[in-house]
Amino acid sequence: MPAAQRAVITLRDVEGMTAAETCQLLGLTEGNQRVLLHRARSKVRRALEEYLDGTGVAG
Amino acid sequence: MTDPMDEDLDCRDVVEVVTDYLEGGLAPDDRRRFDRHLAACEGCRAYLEQLRTVIRLAGRPTVDAVPPETMAGLLRAFRDWRR
């Protein structure tokens, strides 16, 4: 995952920072932050899906 | 997001705007279209729940919070990327 996406999802979803705080800390516009968050979450969802498919747990 | 003359969202639209939806960033009309699609689409309802799970899991407390060195490293990598 690119550093920018990793930084945004870490601050937003792991650390629970607000969008405004994240934008300020990383010097991003709201739009840019939203796109990075979207891509990062999609990647994590996909990784989780592949992991669960591999273990045969998920239906 | 969509032409006001468009009727419904399709599943591709849902995937594209799901983060905007969760952030409360959809215009009221688009949010209604999103909700209407969800009401009729089990696949997209599942997708939305998967994303909510991702967010919830990411935010779960672990034994250690993000260590300061890791946070510093993340920010450093981000700044290096931006250069």
Backbone of each chain as nested JSON, in Angstrom:
{
  "chains": [
    {"id": "A", "residues": [
      {"number": 1, "name": "MET", "atoms": {"N": [0.864, -1.199, 0.0], "CA": [0.0, 0.0, 0.0], "C": [0.893, 1.239, 0.0]}},
      {"number": 2, "name": "PRO", "atoms": {"N": [0.643, 2.186, -0.878], "CA": [1.466, 3.4, -0.912], "C": [1.462, 4.123, 0.436]}},
      {"number": 3, "name": "ALA", "atoms": {"N": [2.559, 4.817, 0.703], "CA": [2.732, 5.483, 1.999], "C": [1.599, 6.446, 2.306]}},
      {"number": 4, "name": "ALA", "atoms": {"N": [1.126, 7.161, 1.283], "CA": [0.074, 8.151, 1.525], "C": [-1.212, 7.472, 1.983]}},
      {"number": 5, "name": "GLN", "atoms": {"N": [-1.581, 6.369, 1.347], "CA": [-2.791, 5.649, 1.746], "C": [-2.617, 5.063, 3.145]}},
      {"number": 6, "name": "ARG", "atoms": {"N": [-1.455, 4.513, 3.403], "CA": [-1.192, 3.921, 4.718], "C": [-1.276, 4.973, 5.805]}},
      {"number": 7, "name": "ALA", "atoms": {"N": [-0.726, 6.152, 5.535], "CA": [-0.752, 7.227, 6.533], "C": [-2.184, 7.645, 6.836]}},
      {"number": 8, "name": "VAL", "atoms": {"N": [-2.989, 7.814, 5.799], "CA": [-4.357, 8.295, 6.013], "C": [-5.185, 7.265, 6.777]}},
      {"number": 9, "name": "ILE", "atoms": {"N": [-5.147, 6.004, 6.383], "CA": [-5.984, 5.011, 7.061], "C": [-5.502, 4.8, 8.493]}},
      {"number": 10, "name": "THR", "atoms": {"N": [-4.204, 4.94, 8.725], "CA": [-3.682, 4.814, 10.09], "C": [-4.211, 5.929, 10.966]}},
      {"number": 11, "name": "LEU", "atoms": {"N": [-4.124, 7.166, 10.467], "CA": [-4.58, 8.291, 11.276], "C": [-6.1, 8.257, 11.462]}},
      {"number": 12, "name": "ARG", "atoms": {"N": [-6.84, 7.973, 10.393], "CA": [-8.307, 8.017, 10.451], "C": [-8.892, 6.84, 11.204]}},
      {"number": 13, "name": "ASP", "atoms": {"N": [-8.555, 5.618, 10.776], "CA": [-9.25, 4.432, 11.277], "C": [-8.538, 3.758, 12.439]}},
      {"number": 14, "name": "VAL", "atoms": {"N": [-7.204, 3.784, 12.45], "CA": [-6.494, 3.175, 13.573], "C": [-6.46, 4.141, 14.76]}},
      {"number": 15, "name": "GLU", "atoms": {"N": [-6.072, 5.371, 14.482], "CA": [-5.922, 6.348, 15.561], "C": [-7.208, 7.098, 15.854]}},
      {"number": 16, "name": "GLY", "atoms": {"N": [-8.168, 7.057, 14.922], "CA": [-9.45, 7.716, 15.174], "C": [-9.426, 9.222, 15.039]}},
      {"number": 17, "name": "MET", "atoms": {"N": [-8.484, 9.741, 14.287], "CA": [-8.463, 11.19, 14.077], "C": [-9.582, 11.598, 13.13]}},
      {"number": 18, "name": "THR", "atoms": {"N": [-9.978, 12.84, 13.231], "CA": [-10.992, 13.352, 12.317], "C": [-10.365, 13.632, 10.953]}},
      {"number": 19, "name": "ALA", "atoms": {"N": [-11.238, 13.843, 9.973], "CA": [-10.761, 14.189, 8.639], "C": [-9.977, 15.496, 8.688]}},
      {"number": 20, "name": "ALA", "atoms": {"N": [-10.501, 16.473, 9.43], "CA": [-9.842, 17.775, 9.515], "C": [-8.444, 17.643, 10.125]}},
      {"number": 21, "name": "GLU", "atoms": {"N": [-8.348, 16.88, 11.217], "CA": [-7.05, 16.679, 11.86], "C": [-6.074, 16.002, 10.913]}},
      {"number": 22, "name": "THR", "atoms": {"N": [-6.55, 14.993, 10.203], "CA": [-5.7, 14.24, 9.283], "C": [-5.222, 15.136, 8.152]}},
      {"number": 23, "name": "CYS", "atoms": {"N": [-6.138, 15.93, 7.592], "CA": [-5.763, 16.832, 6.502], "C": [-4.702, 17.817, 6.973]}},
      {"number": 24, "name": "GLN", "atoms": {"N": [-4.89, 18.324, 8.185], "CA": [-3.945, 19.316, 8.706], "C": [-2.579, 18.686, 8.928]}},
      {"number": 25, "name": "LEU", "atoms": {"N": [-2.567, 17.491, 9.522], "CA": [-1.305, 16.834, 9.858], "C": [-0.522, 16.454, 8.609]}},
      {"number": 26, "name": "LEU", "atoms": {"N": [-1.242, 15.997, 7.579], "CA": [-0.573, 15.511, 6.371], "C": [-0.524, 16.547, 5.254]}},
      {"number": 27, "name": "GLY", "atoms": {"N": [-1.142, 17.68, 5.476], "CA": [-1.124, 18.716, 4.452], "C": [-1.913, 18.341, 3.215]}},
      {"number": 28, "name": "LEU", "atoms": {"N": [-3.075, 17.733, 3.429], "CA": [-3.914, 17.276, 2.324], "C": [-5.184, 18.086, 2.244]}},
      {"number": 29, "name": "THR", "atoms": {"N": [-5.732, 18.183, 1.034], "CA": [-7.082, 18.692, 0.903], "C": [-8.062, 17.605, 1.336]}},
      {"number": 30, "name": "GLU", "atoms": {"N": [-9.28, 18.012, 1.669], "CA": [-10.305, 17.043, 2.054], "C": [-10.525, 16.02, 0.937]}},
      {"number": 31, "name": "GLY", "atoms": {"N": [-10.564, 16.508, -0.296], "CA": [-10.795, 15.616, -1.423], "C": [-9.701, 14.584, -1.587]}},
      {"number": 32, "name": "ASN", "atoms": {"N": [-8.448, 15.044, -1.465], "CA": [-7.319, 14.127, -1.593], "C": [-7.338, 13.101, -0.463]}},
      {"number": 33, "name": "GLN", "atoms": {"N": [-7.598, 13.587, 0.757], "CA": [-7.656, 12.694, 1.907], "C": [-8.732, 11.632, 1.696]}},
      {"number": 34, "name": "ARG", "atoms": {"N": [-9.887, 12.046, 1.2], "CA": [-11.011, 11.122, 0.997], "C": [-10.646, 10.045, -0.02]}},
      {"number": 35, "name": "VAL", "atoms": {"N": [-9.986, 10.441, -1.105], "CA": [-9.59, 9.467, -2.127], "C": [-8.585, 8.464, -1.557]}},
      {"number": 36, "name": "LEU", "atoms": {"N": [-7.603, 8.961, -0.805], "CA": [-6.59, 8.079, -0.215], "C": [-7.245, 7.108, 0.771]}},
      {"number": 37, "name": "LEU", "atoms": {"N": [-8.164, 7.616, 1.579], "CA": [-8.868, 6.774, 2.548], "C": [-9.671, 5.696, 1.829]}},
      {"number": 38, "name": "HIS", "atoms": {"N": [-10.342, 6.103, 0.768], "CA": [-11.154, 5.17, -0.01], "C": [-10.304, 4.035, -0.554]}},
      {"number": 39, "name": "ARG", "atoms": {"N": [-9.175, 4.392, -1.143], "CA": [-8.304, 3.366, -1.744], "C": [-7.718, 2.455, -0.675]}},
      {"number": 40, "name": "ALA", "atoms": {"N": [-7.309, 3.05, 0.426], "CA": [-6.705, 2.247, 1.501], "C": [-7.712, 1.262, 2.077]}},
      {"number": 41, "name": "ARG", "atoms": {"N": [-8.909, 1.729, 2.366], "CA": [-9.927, 0.842, 2.925], "C": [-10.27, -0.275, 1.949]}},
      {"number": 42, "name": "SER", "atoms": {"N": [-10.332, 0.052, 0.652], "CA": [-10.626, -0.964, -0.36], "C": [-9.559, -2.05, -0.345]}},
      {"number": 43, "name": "LYS", "atoms": {"N": [-8.303, -1.627, -0.221], "CA": [-7.211, -2.597, -0.206], "C": [-7.292, -3.496, 1.026]}},
      {"number": 44, "name": "VAL", "atoms": {"N": [-7.582, -2.905, 2.163], "CA": [-7.658, -3.689, 3.395], "C": [-8.825, -4.663, 3.311]}},
      {"number": 45, "name": "ARG", "atoms": {"N": [-9.951, -4.197, 2.787], "CA": [-11.117, -5.079, 2.633], "C": [-10.768, -6.252, 1.739]}},
      {"number": 46, "name": "ARG", "atoms": {"N": [-10.075, -5.966, 0.645], "CA": [-9.71, -7.013, -0.297], "C": [-8.747, -8.011, 0.341]}},
      {"number": 47, "name": "ALA", "atoms": {"N": [-7.779, -7.492, 1.104], "CA": [-6.819, -8.36, 1.775], "C": [-7.515, -9.249, 2.788]}},
      {"number": 48, "name": "LEU", "atoms": {"N": [-8.458, -8.693, 3.515], "CA": [-9.212, -9.455, 4.503], "C": [-10.043, -10.537, 3.818]}},
      {"number": 49, "name": "GLU", "atoms": {"N": [-10.664, -10.171, 2.698], "CA": [-11.468, -11.136, 1.939], "C": [-10.588, -12.292, 1.463]}},
      {"number": 50, "name": "GLU", "atoms": {"N": [-9.419, -11.98, 0.913], "CA": [-8.532, -13.03, 0.417], "C": [-8.044, -13.905, 1.562]}},
      {"number": 51, "name": "TYR", "atoms": {"N": [-7.76, -13.281, 2.684], "CA": [-7.299, -14.034, 3.847], "C": [-8.391, -14.997, 4.314]}},
      {"number": 52, "name": "LEU", "atoms": {"N": [-9.618, -14.49, 4.415], "CA": [-10.709, -15.327, 4.905], "C": [-11.056, -16.419, 3.889]}},
      {"number": 53, "name": "ASP", "atoms": {"N": [-10.968, -16.093, 2.597], "CA": [-11.22, -17.112, 1.579], "C": [-10.178, -18.221, 1.673]}},
      {"number": 54, "name": "GLY", "atoms": {"N": [-8.961, -17.824, 2.018], "CA": [-7.876, -18.797, 2.124], "C": [-8.072, -19.766, 3.268]}},
      {"number": 55, "name": "THR", "atoms": {"N": [-8.619, -19.248, 4.375], "CA": [-8.808, -20.118, 5.53], "C": [-10.118, -20.899, 5.439]}},
      {"number": 56, "name": "GLY", "atoms": {"N": [-10.956, -20.538, 4.451], "CA": [-12.218, -21.251, 4.301], "C": [-13.22, -20.936, 5.381]}},
      {"number": 57, "name": "VAL", "atoms": {"N": [-13.006, -19.812, 6.07], "CA": [-13.909, -19.461, 7.179], "C": [-15.16, -18.773, 6.667]}},
      {"number": 58, "name": "ALA", "atoms": {"N": [-14.947, -17.781, 5.784], "CA": [-16.085, -16.988, 5.316], "C": [-16.902, -17.789, 4.313]}},
      {"number": 59, "name": "GLY", "atoms": {"N": [-18.202, -17.55, 4.277], "CA": [-19.091, -18.22, 3.331], "C": [-19.052, -17.617, 1.95]}}
    ]},
    {"id": "B", "residues": [
      {"number": 1, "name": "MET", "atoms": {"N": [-22.514, 14.083, -8.193], "CA": [-21.976, 12.75, -8.464], "C": [-22.646, 12.15, -9.677]}},
      {"number": 2, "name": "THR", "atoms": {"N": [-23.93, 12.068, -9.658], "CA": [-24.63, 11.527, -10.822], "C": [-25.505, 12.625, -11.412]}},
      {"number": 3, "name": "ASP", "atoms": {"N": [-25.808, 12.459, -12.66], "CA": [-26.734, 13.358, -13.338], "C": [-28.07, 13.321, -12.593]}},
      {"number": 4, "name": "PRO", "atoms": {"N": [-28.597, 14.479, -12.254], "CA": [-29.883, 14.484, -11.54], "C": [-30.966, 13.743, -12.303]}},
      {"number": 5, "name": "MET", "atoms": {"N": [-30.789, 13.612, -13.616], "CA": [-31.807, 12.925, -14.404], "C": [-31.647, 11.405, -14.296]}},
      {"number": 6, "name": "ASP", "atoms": {"N": [-30.466, 10.943, -13.78], "CA": [-30.283, 9.502, -13.633], "C": [-31.2, 8.985, -12.538]}},
      {"number": 7, "name": "GLU", "atoms": {"N": [-31.688, 7.79, -12.749], "CA": [-32.616, 7.228, -11.791], "C": [-31.899, 6.587, -10.617]}},
      {"number": 8, "name": "ASP", "atoms": {"N": [-31.212, 5.496, -10.897], "CA": [-30.685, 4.683, -9.81], "C": [-29.179, 4.529, -9.908]}},
      {"number": 9, "name": "LEU", "atoms": {"N": [-28.58, 4.224, -8.782], "CA": [-27.177, 3.847, -8.774], "C": [-27.065, 2.379, -9.159]}},
      {"number": 10, "name": "ASP", "atoms": {"N": [-25.945, 2.023, -9.773], "CA": [-25.658, 0.604, -9.903], "C": [-24.556, 0.243, -8.913]}},
      {"number": 11, "name": "CYS", "atoms": {"N": [-24.207, -1.025, -8.88], "CA": [-23.271, -1.501, -7.859], "C": [-21.9, -0.837, -8.003]}},
      {"number": 12, "name": "ARG", "atoms": {"N": [-21.511, -0.538, -9.249], "CA": [-20.222, 0.133, -9.455], "C": [-20.232, 1.513, -8.828]}},
      {"number": 13, "name": "ASP", "atoms": {"N": [-21.353, 2.223, -8.933], "CA": [-21.478, 3.548, -8.312], "C": [-21.341, 3.429, -6.805]}},
      {"number": 14, "name": "VAL", "atoms": {"N": [-21.99, 2.407, -6.253], "CA": [-21.964, 2.215, -4.808], "C": [-20.535, 2.047, -4.318]}},
      {"number": 15, "name": "VAL", "atoms": {"N": [-19.781, 1.19, -5.006], "CA": [-18.386, 0.964, -4.61], "C": [-17.589, 2.266, -4.685]}},
      {"number": 16, "name": "GLU", "atoms": {"N": [-17.868, 3.05, -5.716], "CA": [-17.114, 4.283, -5.939], "C": [-17.376, 5.331, -4.86]}},
      {"number": 17, "name": "VAL", "atoms": {"N": [-18.601, 5.431, -4.387], "CA": [-18.955, 6.513, -3.464], "C": [-19.142, 6.056, -2.022]}},
      {"number": 18, "name": "VAL", "atoms": {"N": [-18.829, 4.794, -1.748], "CA": [-19.101, 4.268, -0.413], "C": [-18.365, 5.062, 0.675]}},
      {"number": 19, "name": "THR", "atoms": {"N": [-17.15, 5.514, 0.399], "CA": [-16.423, 6.289, 1.41], "C": [-17.09, 7.644, 1.622]}},
      {"number": 20, "name": "ASP", "atoms": {"N": [-17.517, 8.272, 0.539], "CA": [-18.257, 9.534, 0.677], "C": [-19.515, 9.323, 1.519]}},
      {"number": 21, "name": "TYR", "atoms": {"N": [-20.197, 8.223, 1.278], "CA": [-21.417, 7.905, 2.03], "C": [-21.121, 7.788, 3.519]}},
      {"number": 22, "name": "LEU", "atoms": {"N": [-20.079, 7.017, 3.837], "CA": [-19.735, 6.795, 5.244], "C": [-19.242, 8.065, 5.917]}},
      {"number": 23, "name": "GLU", "atoms": {"N": [-18.657, 8.975, 5.125], "CA": [-18.176, 10.241, 5.67], "C": [-19.285, 11.281, 5.767]}},
      {"number": 24, "name": "GLY", "atoms": {"N": [-20.472, 10.932, 5.286], "CA": [-21.566, 11.894, 5.276], "C": [-21.398, 12.957, 4.214]}},
      {"number": 25, "name": "GLY", "atoms": {"N": [-20.658, 12.611, 3.156], "CA": [-20.335, 13.595, 2.134], "C": [-21.179, 13.531, 0.882]}},
      {"number": 26, "name": "LEU", "atoms": {"N": [-22.221, 12.711, 0.906], "CA": [-23.103, 12.648, -0.261], "C": [-24.2, 13.687, -0.129]}},
      {"number": 27, "name": "ALA", "atoms": {"N": [-24.555, 14.311, -1.26], "CA": [-25.704, 15.206, -1.271], "C": [-26.948, 14.393, -0.941]}},
      {"number": 28, "name": "PRO", "atoms": {"N": [-27.944, 15.039, -0.36], "CA": [-29.157, 14.311, 0.073], "C": [-29.767, 13.429, -1.012]}},
      {"number": 29, "name": "ASP", "atoms": {"N": [-29.83, 13.937, -2.238], "CA": [-30.416, 13.134, -3.321], "C": [-29.593, 11.881, -3.582]}},
      {"number": 30, "name": "ASP", "atoms": {"N": [-28.275, 12.056, -3.608], "CA": [-27.4, 10.913, -3.855], "C": [-27.455, 9.933, -2.704]}},
      {"number": 31, "name": "ARG", "atoms": {"N": [-27.576, 10.439, -1.484], "CA": [-27.676, 9.534, -0.332], "C": [-28.964, 8.711, -0.427]}},
      {"number": 32, "name": "ARG", "atoms": {"N": [-30.037, 9.367, -0.857], "CA": [-31.305, 8.626, -1.005], "C": [-31.175, 7.543, -2.057]}},
      {"number": 33, "name": "ARG", "atoms": {"N": [-30.492, 7.891, -3.191], "CA": [-30.296, 6.886, -4.242], "C": [-29.462, 5.732, -3.724]}},
      {"number": 34, "name": "PHE", "atoms": {"N": [-28.45, 6.051, -2.935], "CA": [-27.582, 5.032, -2.351], "C": [-28.402, 4.114, -1.455]}},
      {"number": 35, "name": "ASP", "atoms": {"N": [-29.184, 4.703, -0.568], "CA": [-29.998, 3.903, 0.355], "C": [-31.004, 3.051, -0.397]}},
      {"number": 36, "name": "ARG", "atoms": {"N": [-31.551, 3.632, -1.477], "CA": [-32.546, 2.881, -2.257], "C": [-31.887, 1.672, -2.906]}},
      {"number": 37, "name": "HIS", "atoms": {"N": [-30.671, 1.861, -3.427], "CA": [-29.954, 0.729, -4.018], "C": [-29.677, -0.344, -2.96]}},
      {"number": 38, "name": "LEU", "atoms": {"N": [-29.226, 0.085, -1.805], "CA": [-28.921, -0.871, -0.731], "C": [-30.146, -1.693, -0.35]}},
      {"number": 39, "name": "ALA", "atoms": {"N": [-31.296, -1.017, -0.312], "CA": [-32.522, -1.706, 0.094], "C": [-32.816, -2.876, -0.839]}},
      {"number": 40, "name": "ALA", "atoms": {"N": [-32.371, -2.752, -2.094], "CA": [-32.707, -3.78, -3.081], "C": [-31.541, -4.688, -3.427]}},
      {"number": 41, "name": "CYS", "atoms": {"N": [-30.361, -4.443, -2.839], "CA": [-29.173, -5.166, -3.274], "C": [-28.434, -5.768, -2.092]}},
      {"number": 42, "name": "GLU", "atoms": {"N": [-28.585, -7.067, -1.924], "CA": [-27.947, -7.755, -0.803], "C": [-26.42, -7.706, -0.917]}},
      {"number": 43, "name": "GLY", "atoms": {"N": [-25.918, -7.778, -2.153], "CA": [-24.47, -7.746, -2.36], "C": [-23.853, -6.461, -1.855]}},
      {"number": 44, "name": "CYS", "atoms": {"N": [-24.484, -5.335, -2.169], "CA": [-23.96, -4.043, -1.728], "C": [-24.158, -3.845, -0.231]}},
      {"number": 45, "name": "ARG", "atoms": {"N": [-25.217, -4.407, 0.326], "CA": [-25.38, -4.342, 1.783], "C": [-24.226, -5.077, 2.443]}},
      {"number": 46, "name": "ALA", "atoms": {"N": [-23.878, -6.236, 1.889], "CA": [-22.751, -6.996, 2.427], "C": [-21.449, -6.217, 2.276]}},
      {"number": 47, "name": "TYR", "atoms": {"N": [-21.286, -5.573, 1.131], "CA": [-20.063, -4.806, 0.879], "C": [-19.922, -3.674, 1.895]}},
      {"number": 48, "name": "LEU", "atoms": {"N": [-21.012, -2.972, 2.146], "CA": [-20.986, -1.871, 3.115], "C": [-20.616, -2.399, 4.498]}},
      {"number": 49, "name": "GLU", "atoms": {"N": [-21.189, -3.547, 4.874], "CA": [-20.855, -4.119, 6.177], "C": [-19.404, -4.553, 6.245]}},
      {"number": 50, "name": "GLN", "atoms": {"N": [-18.886, -5.05, 5.121], "CA": [-17.458, -5.413, 5.093], "C": [-16.595, -4.192, 5.34]}},
      {"number": 51, "name": "LEU", "atoms": {"N": [-16.956, -3.079, 4.749], "CA": [-16.168, -1.867, 4.951], "C": [-16.283, -1.381, 6.382]}},
      {"number": 52, "name": "ARG", "atoms": {"N": [-17.47, -1.472, 6.947], "CA": [-17.633, -1.081, 8.347], "C": [-16.793, -1.976, 9.24]}},
      {"number": 53, "name": "THR", "atoms": {"N": [-16.692, -3.26, 8.875], "CA": [-15.836, -4.183, 9.622], "C": [-14.378, -3.788, 9.529]}},
      {"number": 54, "name": "VAL", "atoms": {"N": [-13.948, -3.422, 8.336], "CA": [-12.564, -2.956, 8.149], "C": [-12.273, -1.791, 9.083]}},
      {"number": 55, "name": "ILE", "atoms": {"N": [-13.171, -0.833, 9.132], "CA": [-12.979, 0.352, 9.96], "C": [-12.961, -0.035, 11.43]}},
      {"number": 56, "name": "ARG", "atoms": {"N": [-13.882, -0.922, 11.811], "CA": [-13.967, -1.329, 13.207], "C": [-12.722, -2.097, 13.631]}},
      {"number": 57, "name": "LEU", "atoms": {"N": [-12.281, -3.028, 12.785], "CA": [-11.085, -3.804, 13.12], "C": [-9.86, -2.916, 13.208]}},
      {"number": 58, "name": "ALA", "atoms": {"N": [-9.764, -1.958, 12.287], "CA": [-8.598, -1.067, 12.281], "C": [-8.522, -0.292, 13.585]}},
      {"number": 59, "name": "GLY", "atoms": {"N": [-9.683, 0.048, 14.135], "CA": [-9.714, 0.901, 15.314], "C": [-9.681, 0.144, 16.63]}},
      {"number": 60, "name": "ARG", "atoms": {"N": [-9.645, -1.182, 16.543], "CA": [-9.671, -1.947, 17.789], "C": [-8.41, -1.696, 18.599]}},
      {"number": 61, "name": "PRO", "atoms": {"N": [-8.561, -1.522, 19.91], "CA": [-7.366, -1.358, 20.74], "C": [-6.515, -2.623, 20.681]}},
      {"number": 62, "name": "THR", "atoms": {"N": [-5.247, -2.451, 20.579], "CA": [-4.325, -3.585, 20.637], "C": [-3.477, -3.436, 21.891]}},
      {"number": 63, "name": "VAL", "atoms": {"N": [-2.64, -4.364, 22.092], "CA": [-1.794, -4.315, 23.29], "C": [-1.014, -3.007, 23.312]}},
      {"number": 64, "name": "ASP", "atoms": {"N": [-0.427, -2.661, 22.157], "CA": [0.276, -1.39, 22.057], "C": [-0.464, -0.5, 21.08]}},
      {"number": 65, "name": "ALA", "atoms": {"N": [-0.572, 0.736, 21.369], "CA": [-1.021, 1.705, 20.365], "C": [0.094, 1.846, 19.337]}},
      {"number": 66, "name": "VAL", "atoms": {"N": [-0.168, 2.588, 18.275], "CA": [0.88, 2.79, 17.28], "C": [2.095, 3.395, 17.983]}},
      {"number": 67, "name": "PRO", "atoms": {"N": [3.208, 2.675, 17.996], "CA": [4.374, 3.195, 18.709], "C": [4.853, 4.505, 18.086]}},
      {"number": 68, "name": "PRO", "atoms": {"N": [5.402, 5.383, 18.884], "CA": [5.848, 6.685, 18.368], "C": [6.82, 6.547, 17.2]}},
      {"number": 69, "name": "GLU", "atoms": {"N": [7.711, 5.528, 17.285], "CA": [8.683, 5.362, 16.191], "C": [7.964, 5.0, 14.905]}},
      {"number": 70, "name": "THR", "atoms": {"N": [6.958, 4.148, 15.002], "CA": [6.187, 3.755, 13.82], "C": [5.451, 4.948, 13.242]}},
      {"number": 71, "name": "MET", "atoms": {"N": [4.846, 5.732, 14.129], "CA": [4.133, 6.918, 13.665], "C": [5.102, 7.862, 12.971]}},
      {"number": 72, "name": "ALA", "atoms": {"N": [6.276, 8.071, 13.585], "CA": [7.268, 8.956, 12.982], "C": [7.711, 8.415, 11.622]}},
      {"number": 73, "name": "GLY", "atoms": {"N": [7.902, 7.108, 11.554], "CA": [8.302, 6.478, 10.301], "C": [7.253, 6.636, 9.219]}},
      {"number": 74, "name": "LEU", "atoms": {"N": [5.976, 6.485, 9.609], "CA": [4.887, 6.659, 8.653], "C": [4.881, 8.075, 8.096]}},
      {"number": 75, "name": "LEU", "atoms": {"N": [5.007, 9.046, 8.999], "CA": [4.972, 10.436, 8.563], "C": [6.186, 10.756, 7.7]}},
      {"number": 76, "name": "ARG", "atoms": {"N": [7.331, 10.18, 8.054], "CA": [8.546, 10.403, 7.274], "C": [8.383, 9.822, 5.873]}},
      {"number": 77, "name": "ALA", "atoms": {"N": [7.869, 8.61, 5.794], "CA": [7.655, 7.969, 4.496], "C": [6.677, 8.778, 3.67]}},
      {"number": 78, "name": "PHE", "atoms": {"N": [5.658, 9.3, 4.334], "CA": [4.667, 10.099, 3.618], "C": [5.302, 11.36, 3.063]}},
      {"number": 79, "name": "ARG", "atoms": {"N": [6.114, 12.026, 3.879], "CA": [6.755, 13.248, 3.4], "C": [7.747, 12.945, 2.282]}},
      {"number": 80, "name": "ASP", "atoms": {"N": [8.453, 11.838, 2.39], "CA": [9.385, 11.445, 1.327], "C": [8.64, 11.177, 0.035]}},
      {"number": 81, "name": "TRP", "atoms": {"N": [7.469, 10.548, 0.172], "CA": [6.67, 10.253, -1.014], "C": [6.229, 11.534, -1.7]}},
      {"number": 82, "name": "ARG", "atoms": {"N": [5.922, 12.547, -0.885], "CA": [5.367, 13.772, -1.446], "C": [6.431, 14.611, -2.121]}},
      {"number": 83, "name": "ARG", "atoms": {"N": [7.689, 14.348, -1.787], "CA": [8.759, 15.184, -2.35], "C": [8.954, 14.918, -3.828]}}
    ]}
  ]
}
